[in-house]
Amino acid sequence: MGAGAEVLIQGANTQLGSSGKARVTVEWNGSPCPVDVSCFILGPAGKVPSDDYFIFYNQPSAPNGEVALIESGERKAVFEADLSAAKTGGLEKFVFAAVLDGSGTFAGVRDCSLSVECAGRKVRFEASSAGEEAALVLAEIYAYKETVKLRAVGRGFDGGLAPLAESFGVDVAAEEESPAVVETAPEERRSAPAPAEEETPPKAAAPSAAPAGRIDLLKRKVAVSLEKKQLAGQKAKVAVVFDASGSMNKLYKNGTVQRAFERILAVASSLDDDGVLDVWMFALEFVRARPATVQDYEGYVQRVYPFKGAGGRNNEPAVMRNVIDKFTVEEADPSMPVYIVFFSDGGVSETRKISQLLVESSLHPLFWQFVGLGKANYGVLRKLDDLPGRLVDNAGFFALDDIDSVSDEELYDRLFSEFPDWLREARAKNILRD
């Protein structure tokens, strides 16, 4: 690592500024097969506007120079990115990814890292958690309010180039359509010019082909509910907390929790600037899982559960403390509301501790929406409206006999029932500072 470089851990972000050129370098010291590095330039829907915004060895520059691949070698790829372009022309995000061109996985790639240099500053991310996947999403440069940020992602992706590209709205040409993409030898390919006219370039995929299709459908329903509540255009960080005590085991096994997760992911995709959903699961212990996006939602719950400590009784205060710390210490932002959906199937007994945590978090722009799963003992959660000591009423609660039997429209209407009132009160009390 170079002297003076700022180091990002996985999931962390940092500001890069609002303009100027950034030099993005992806490096590795060894690999079981050639590594292809690419950049996807995405619009608000998380998709490329057209195939021209997929930057790789055979298409090294975006239409207006937003991102250009300026060097591609056996152990390094270098891009130049225009930061101001991430905030203009309907573009919002540059996603940098790497794919293995051959057999093997990123578990066999040594010392893979991404660094960004701009305005005399260097930021570096070591992708040390790569696993048994043939593709890796390394980092994102994205618009955030008046600035541009870098997020360290480091997320593996099942499949190779085609599934990865399709998830961003690109369909990589099949072998018979584009020999230059599939058949060219690595050493020839890396120095090849842009595709000749007779070659078929990548094409925009049909919306139904993208694995994010279910979330896109749910987002439309979220949009209707937001419009009803006069929340259209509102931005917020979104988090979800799932009870993983012993009594919840059946709901994890039959897919109920995964389906609930997908419904909340659609909320995050609609409200959150990054489209990222922060996820916790808890029993007596808790786990802060890898943040979720529409690119990796399928099978997400199964990848996290069961975790060490799952089963047994529930301990809400421990996980609530961790949620509060993340958004008031690690990522404190008084200008950005945090909307937390907390699922529990009951057994809530730590009244004093939970009350204290809700009183504490009422001083911050955090809103808790508790959702009961079934008819059970929810203790203090049923008495939130009368909880004293809070600067604002920062929590709501409702219970559902069977969440799968509730329509998406009804669920979203209930989830957003109290959020608008809290927003107004939080702004009036200067808790939320726009």
C-alpha positions in Angstrom: 0.0 0.0 0.0 1.3 3.4 -0.9 2.3 5.9 1.8 -0.6 8.1 2.9 -3.3 6.0 1.3 -6.7 5.9 3.1 -7.9 2.3 3.6 -11.5 1.4 3.2 -13.0 -1.8 4.7 -15.7 -3.7 2.9 -19.0 -1.8 2.9 -17.4 1.5 3.9 -17.6 4.7 1.8 -15.8 8.0 1.5 -16.3 11.3 -0.3 -14.2 11.9 -3.4 -15.4 15.4 -4.3 -17.8 16.7 -6.9 -15.6 17.2 -10.0 -12.3 16.4 -11.5 -10.7 13.2 -12.9 -10.3 10.1 -10.7 -7.7 7.4 -11.6 -9.1 4.0 -10.7 -6.6 1.1 -10.6 -7.4 -2.6 -10.1 -4.4 -4.8 -9.3 -3.7 -8.4 -8.5 -0.5 -10.4 -8.0 -1.6 -13.8 -9.4 -4.6 -15.6 -10.8 -5.5 -19.1 -12.0 -6.6 -17.5 -15.4 -6.8 -14.1 -17.0 -8.8 -11.4 -15.1 -11.0 -9.0 -17.1 -11.9 -5.8 -15.4 -14.9 -3.7 -16.5 -17.0 -0.7 -15.5 -20.8 -0.4 -15.8 -22.1 3.1 -15.9 -25.6 3.1 -14.4 -28.7 5.3 -14.4 -31.3 5.7 -11.7 -32.8 2.3 -12.3 -29.5 0.5 -11.6 -29.1 -0.3 -15.3 -26.9 0.9 -18.1 -28.7 3.4 -20.4 -27.4 1.4 -23.4 -24.7 -1.0 -24.3 -22.4 2.0 -24.9 -22.1 2.4 -21.1 -20.5 -1.0 -20.6 -16.7 -0.3 -20.5 -14.4 -3.2 -21.1 -11.3 -4.2 -23.1 -13.3 -4.3 -26.4 -15.1 -1.0 -25.7 -12.7 1.1 -23.8 -14.6 4.4 -23.6 -18.1 5.7 -22.8 -19.8 7.9 -25.3 -18.8 11.2 -23.7 -15.7 10.1 -22.0 -17.4 9.6 -18.6 -15.2 6.5 -18.0 -12.3 5.3 -20.1 -10.2 2.1 -19.8 -6.7 3.5 -20.3 -4.5 0.5 -19.4 -5.2 -3.2 -19.3 -2.4 -5.7 -18.5 -1.8 -9.1 -17.0 -1.9 -7.8 -13.4 -3.5 -4.4 -13.6 -6.3 -2.4 -15.2 -6.5 1.4 -15.0 -9.6 3.6 -15.6 -10.0 7.3 -15.7 -13.4 8.5 -14.4 -15.0 12.0 -14.6 -16.6 12.5 -11.2 -18.9 15.2 -12.4 -20.4 12.8 -14.9 -21.8 10.7 -12.0 -24.2 13.5 -11.2 -25.3 14.6 -14.7 -27.0 13.4 -17.8 -29.2 10.8 -16.0 -26.1 8.9 -14.8 -25.7 8.0 -11.1 -23.1 5.3 -10.5 -19.9 3.7 -11.9 -19.6 0.1 -10.9 -16.2 -1.5 -11.2 -16.0 -5.3 -11.5 -13.6 -8.2 -12.3 -14.4 -11.5 -14.0 -12.2 -14.6 -14.5 -11.8 -15.6 -18.1 -11.4 -19.3 -17.6 -11.7 -21.9 -14.8 -11.1 -21.0 -11.2 -12.5 -18.6 -8.7 -11.5 -15.4 -6.9 -10.4 -17.4 -3.9 -7.4 -18.2 -6.0 -6.6 -14.6 -7.0 -3.9 -13.1 -4.8 -3.8 -9.6 -3.5 -6.7 -8.2 -5.5 -7.2 -4.5 -4.7 -8.8 -1.3 -6.0 -7.4 2.2 -5.5 -8.7 5.6 -6.5 -6.5 8.7 -6.8 -7.9 12.2 -7.2 -7.0 15.7 -6.1 -3.8 14.5 -4.6 -5.5 11.9 -2.4 -5.4 8.1 -2.6 -8.0 5.6 -1.3 -7.5 1.9 -1.3 -9.6 -1.2 -0.8 -8.3 -4.7 -0.4 -10.8 -7.3 -1.7 -9.6 -9.9 0.7 -13.0 -11.6 1.3 -13.4 -12.9 -2.2 -14.8 -16.5 -2.3 -15.8 -19.2 -4.7 -17.2 -17.0 -7.4 -15.9 -16.2 -10.9 -17.0 -12.6 -10.8 -16.4 -9.9 -8.2 -18.0 -6.5 -7.8 -15.2 -4.4 -6.4 -16.4 -0.8 -5.8 -18.9 1.9 -6.8 -18.4 5.6 -7.5 -21.8 7.2 -7.0 -23.6 10.5 -6.7 -24.7 11.5 -3.2 -26.4 14.8 -2.7 -23.9 17.5 -4.0 -20.9 15.2 -3.9 -19.6 11.9 -5.3 -18.6 9.0 -3.1 -16.7 5.8 -3.3 -18.1 2.6 -1.7 -15.9 -0.5 -1.2 -18.2 -3.5 -2.2 -16.1 -6.6 -2.5 -19.1 -8.8 -3.3 -18.8 -12.1 -5.2 -21.2 -12.8 -8.0 -22.2 -16.3 -9.2 -21.5 -16.9 -12.9 -19.1 -15.1 -15.3 -19.4 -12.1 -17.4 -22.8 -12.7 -19.0 -24.8 -13.1 -15.7 -22.9 -10.1 -14.2 -23.6 -7.9 -17.3 -27.2 -9.0 -17.5 -27.7 -7.9 -13.8 -26.8 -4.4 -14.9 -29.0 -4.5 -18.0 -26.4 -5.6 -20.6 -26.6 -8.8 -22.6 -23.1 -10.0 -23.6 -23.2 -11.3 -27.2 -23.2 -15.1 -27.6 -20.2 -16.8 -29.1 -21.5 -17.1 -32.6 -22.4 -13.3 -32.6 -19.1 -11.9 -31.3 -16.0 -14.1 -31.7 -13.9 -11.1 -30.5 -15.5 -11.3 -27.1 -15.4 -15.1 -26.6 -12.6 -16.6 -28.6 -9.8 -14.0 -28.9 -6.7 -15.1 -27.0 -6.0 -13.1 -23.8 -2.8 -11.5 -25.1 -4.5 -10.4 -28.3 -7.7 -9.3 -26.7 -6.1 -6.9 -24.2 -4.5 -4.9 -27.0 -7.5 -5.1 -29.4 -9.1 -1.9 -30.7 -12.8 -1.1 -30.4 -15.0 -3.7 -32.1 -15.2 -3.6 -35.9 -18.5 -2.7 -37.5 -19.2 -6.3 -38.5 -18.9 -7.5 -34.9 -22.1 -7.5 -32.8 -21.6 -5.4 -29.6 -23.3 -6.0 -26.3 -27.0 -5.2 -26.4 -29.4 -3.8 -23.8 -31.2 -6.7 -22.2 -35.0 -6.9 -22.0 -36.1 -5.9 -18.5 -37.6 -9.3 -17.9 -34.2 -11.0 -18.3 -32.6 -9.2 -15.4 -32.6 -11.2 -12.1 -33.8 -8.0 -10.3 -37.2 -8.3 -12.0 -39.2 -9.2 -8.9 -37.7 -6.2 -7.0 -38.6 -3.9 -9.9 -42.2 -5.0 -9.7 -42.2 -4.4 -5.9 -40.7 -1.0 -6.4 -43.6 0.1 -8.5 -45.9 -0.7 -5.5 -43.6 1.1 -3.1 -43.8 4.1 -5.4 -47.6 4.1 -5.2 -47.6 4.0 -1.4 -45.0 6.7 -1.2 -47.1 8.9 -3.4 -50.2 8.3 -1.2 -48.2 9.4 1.9 -46.7 12.4 0.0 -43.3 10.9 0.3 -42.4 10.8 -3.4 -38.8 12.0 -3.7 -38.0 11.4 0.0 -34.6 9.8 0.5 -33.6 7.7 3.5 -31.2 5.0 4.6 -33.1 1.7 5.0 -32.3 -1.1 7.4 -34.1 -4.3 8.3 -33.7 -6.4 11.5 -35.0 -10.0 11.6 -35.8 -12.1 14.7 -33.9 -15.3 14.4 -34.9 -16.9 17.7 -36.0 -20.6 17.8 -39.6 -19.9 17.2 -38.7 -18.2 13.8 -37.0 -21.3 12.4 -40.0 -22.5 10.4 -40.4 -19.0 8.8 -36.7 -19.1 7.7 -37.0 -22.7 6.3 -40.3 -22.1 4.3 -39.0 -18.9 2.7 -41.2 -16.4 4.6 -38.2 -14.4 5.8 -36.7 -14.3 2.3 -39.9 -13.0 0.9 -40.2 -10.4 3.6 -36.6 -9.4 2.9 -37.3 -8.9 -0.8 -40.3 -6.7 0.0 -38.1 -4.5 2.3 -35.3 -4.5 -0.3 -37.7 -2.8 -2.7 -38.2 -0.1 -0.1 -34.4 0.4 0.1 -34.1 0.5 -3.7 -36.7 3.2 -3.7 -35.7 5.4 -0.8 -31.9 4.8 -0.4 -29.5 6.9 -2.5 -27.3 3.8 -2.9 -30.1 1.3 -3.2 -28.5 -0.6 -0.3 -30.3 -2.4 2.4 -28.5 -2.9 5.8 -29.5 -6.2 7.4 -29.3 -7.6 10.9 -30.5 -10.9 12.3 -30.7 -11.6 16.0 -31.5 -14.2 18.7 -29.6 -14.2 22.0 -26.7 -13.0 19.8 -26.9 -11.1 16.5 -25.1 -10.8 13.2 -24.7 -7.6 11.0 -24.9 -9.2 7.6 -23.4 -8.0 4.4 -25.5 -5.1 3.0 -27.9 -6.3 0.3 -28.7 -4.9 -3.2 -30.9 -5.9 -6.1 -27.9 -7.6 -7.7 -27.5 -10.3 -5.0 -31.0 -10.6 -3.4 -31.7 -14.2 -4.6 -31.0 -16.6 -1.8 -29.7 -13.8 0.4 -31.4 -15.1 3.6 -30.1 -18.6 3.0 -26.6 -17.3 2.8 -26.8 -15.6 6.2 -29.0 -18.0 8.2 -28.3 -19.9 10.3 -25.5 -17.9 11.9 -23.6 -18.6 15.1 -26.1 -17.8 17.9 -29.3 -18.3 15.9 -32.1 -20.1 17.7 -32.9 -19.9 21.4 -34.4 -16.8 22.9 -34.4 -13.3 21.6 -32.3 -10.3 22.8 -33.6 -7.1 21.2 -31.4 -4.6 23.2 -28.1 -6.0 21.8 -29.0 -5.7 18.2 -30.8 -2.4 18.7 -27.6 -1.0 20.3 -25.6 -2.1 17.2 -28.1 -0.5 14.8 -28.0 2.8 16.7 -24.2 2.8 16.8 -23.9 2.2 13.0 -26.1 5.2 12.2 -25.1 7.6 15.0 -21.4 6.8 15.3 -20.1 5.0 12.3 -22.2 6.7 9.6 -23.7 9.7 11.4 -25.6 12.0 9.1 -28.1 14.4 10.6 -29.4 15.3 7.2 -30.4 11.8 6.2 -33.3 9.9 7.9 -32.9 6.3 8.7 -35.9 4.0 8.3 -35.6 0.7 10.3 -38.0 -2.2 9.8 -37.8 -4.6 12.8 -39.5 -8.0 12.5 -40.3 -10.0 15.6 -42.6 -12.9 16.4 -42.9 -11.9 20.0 -41.3 -12.8 23.3 -40.4 -9.2 23.9 -39.5 -8.9 27.6 -36.7 -6.4 28.0 -39.0 -3.4 28.5 -36.7 -1.2 30.4 -33.7 -1.6 28.1 -35.7 -1.3 24.9 -37.4 1.8 26.2 -34.1 3.4 27.1 -32.7 2.7 23.6 -35.8 4.2 21.9 -35.5 7.3 24.1 -31.8 7.6 23.2 -32.4 7.1 19.5 -35.2 9.8 19.6 -32.4 12.4 19.6 -31.2 11.1 16.2 -32.9 10.9 12.8 -33.8 7.2 13.3 -37.4 5.9 12.9 -38.2 2.3 14.0 -41.1 0.5 12.4 -41.8 -2.7 14.4 -43.7 -5.5 12.6 -45.1 -8.4 14.6 -45.3 -11.8 12.9 -48.3 -13.6 14.4 -50.3 -13.2 17.6 -47.8 -13.2 20.4 -46.4 -11.2 23.4 -44.9 -8.0 22.1 -44.6 -6.3 25.4 -43.5 -2.7 25.2 -43.9 -2.7 21.4 -47.7 -2.5 21.8 -47.3 0.6 24.0 -45.0 2.7 21.9 -47.5 5.6 21.6 -47.4 6.1 25.3 -43.7 5.6 25.9 -42.4 8.7 27.8 -39.1 10.5 27.7 -38.7 10.7 23.9 -38.0 14.0 22.1 -40.3 12.8 19.3 -42.5 9.7 18.7 -39.9 7.7 16.7 -41.5 4.3 16.5 -44.6 2.5 15.2 -45.9 -1.1 15.6 -48.4 -3.4 13.9 -48.8 -7.1 13.9 -49.7 -9.5 11.1 -51.2 -13.0 11.5 -49.5 -14.1 8.3 -47.3 -11.7 6.4 -47.5 -13.8 3.2 -51.3 -13.3 3.2 -51.0 -9.6 3.2 -50.8 -7.9 -0.2 -47.7 -5.8 -1.1 -49.9 -2.7 -1.4 -51.4 -3.2 2.1 -48.0 -4.0 3.6 -46.4 -0.8 2.2 -49.3 1.4 3.2 -48.9 0.1 6.8 -45.2 0.4 6.8 -45.4 4.1 5.8 -48.3 4.9 8.1 -46.4 6.8 10.8 -43.2 7.7 8.9 -44.4 11.0 7.4 -45.5 12.3 10.8 -42.1 11.5 12.3 -40.3 13.2 9.5 -42.3 16.4 10.1 -41.8 16.3 13.8 -38.1 15.4 13.5 -37.5 18.4 11.2 -39.5 20.7 13.5 -37.3 19.6 16.5 -34.1 20.0 14.4 -33.3 16.3 14.8 -33.4 15.9 11.0 -31.5 18.8 9.4 -32.1 18.9 5.7 
